[in-house]
Amino acid sequence: MLPKMEIDFLADAIYIYLSDGIIEYTKELDEDCYIDYTSNGIPVGMELLNVSNKIDIIGLPDQNQIKMILNKFNERDNEYSKT
C-alpha cells in the first residue's frame, strides 16, 4: 500500500507523508527534494519537485515506496496529459 501523498500535476510535484510527527525543520537535499523532520530527526514527509523528470532516490528514506509512487505518478501524468 502506498503512503498518503498529495500530487499536483500542474506543479509537477508530490508531497509524501512518512509519519505523523510535527515538522521542526526541513533539509534541502537538492533543488528538487526537501525532507521535513521532527525535532528527533525522524522524517515526517518529503516534497519532490520536477517529478516528471528522473528523480534520484538514492539516499532518500523509504526508497522502494518512493519508486512505486513515482511510477504511479508517471502513469497518471501520462493519462492526465492525454485529456
Beta strands, then each sheet from edge to edge (+ up, - down):
strand 1: 5-8
strand 2: 13-17
strand 3: 25-30
strand 4: 33-37
strand 5: 43-49
sheet 1: 1+ 2- 5+ 4- 3+
end
